[in-house]
């Protein structure tokens, strides 16, 4: 049985959930409007062969999601290529970042978008 109090509590809960997770969609909507960023990402992705295993941050995953092999940096599984946005590199310590890219060679760097190849 629904009561006005229940509806109010449910509405407040839904609002709180939306506000709590708004950072995820607000951050992504920023990139739609940044054509320089999008063009640079597309240029960097074009360097990587279509069937290569690529690792990207969550924000860039939408651009490579049609590939057979890819992973997110956040997962800790790294492919033959790593594409990163230096502005949104995960919250890792500098030492951890150096260890990750230690066996990779930088092959692209433009507008803070970097591609490394194993």
N, C-alpha and C positions, 0 to 999 in steps of 0.2 A: 504494500500500500504506500503510495507516494504522498508525502506531506510537503508543504512549502519549505520546511526546514531541510528536508532531504534534498529537494531540488536546489536550494541555495548552496548547501554543502557540496553537492556534485558540481555545480557551476564553478564554485570557488576552486575546487580540486582541478578541474579541467583548465581553468585560467592559470593556476599555479604551474601546472605541467607545461603548458604552452610557453609561459614566460621563462621557465627554467631551461627549456631546450631551444629557446629562440636564437641563442648564439650560433647554433649549427646552421640554421637556414639564413640568418642575416649575413654570416660570413660568405656563404656560397652565392647569395644574390649580388654581392659586391662585384664578383668576377664577371658576371654577365655584361656589366657596363664598362668593364675595363678591356677595350679592344686590343690595346697594346699587349696586355698580359695574355689574353687568349691567343693572339697571333704568335707570340713567342712560344707559348706552350705547344701549339700546333707545329711550329717549325722544329722544335726540339723533338717532338714525337716522330716527325717524319724522318729523322735521322736513324731511328731504331727500326730494324727490320720487322716486318709484320708478324713473323712467327717466333720472334725472340721473347724470352721471359723478361718482363720489365716490372720494376717495383716503383711505385709512385705514392705520394701522400694522398690522403683521403680526398682532398679538394680537387685533385687532378684526375681521380679515378674515373669520373664520368667520360673523360676524353679517350680512355683506353679500354673501357669495359667491354668492347666488342672483340678484344683480342683473346686468343686461346689461353695464353699463359700470362698472368699478371698477379701481383700481390701488393698489399699496402705496406708502407714502411712501418706503420704501427703494429703490424703482425709479427715483425722480426724475421721474416723470411725474405731473403734478397735474391733477385734474379741476375741475369747476365748484364742487365742495364739497370741503373738507378736514375730516375729523374726526380729532382727535388727543386722546390721553390725555397730559396734561402730565407725568405721572409716567413714562411710557415713551416720550416723544418720542425719536426716534433720536439717536444720538450726533453731533449736528451742533453747530457753533459758533453762538453767539447771532446773529452777523451773517448766517449762512446761513439761519437760521430767519426773521429779519426780511425777508430778500430773498424767501423763498418766500411769505410771507403779505402782502407789500407790496400786492398787487393784490386782496386779499380783505377782506371785512368780517366781523367776528365776529357771529354770529347766535345763538349758544347758548354758555353757560358754566355748568356745574354739576358739583360734585365732581371738579374737574380735567379734565372732558371738555369739549372746546371744538369748535365747528363754525364753519368759515369759509365764506363764499359769495363767489364771484368777482363 
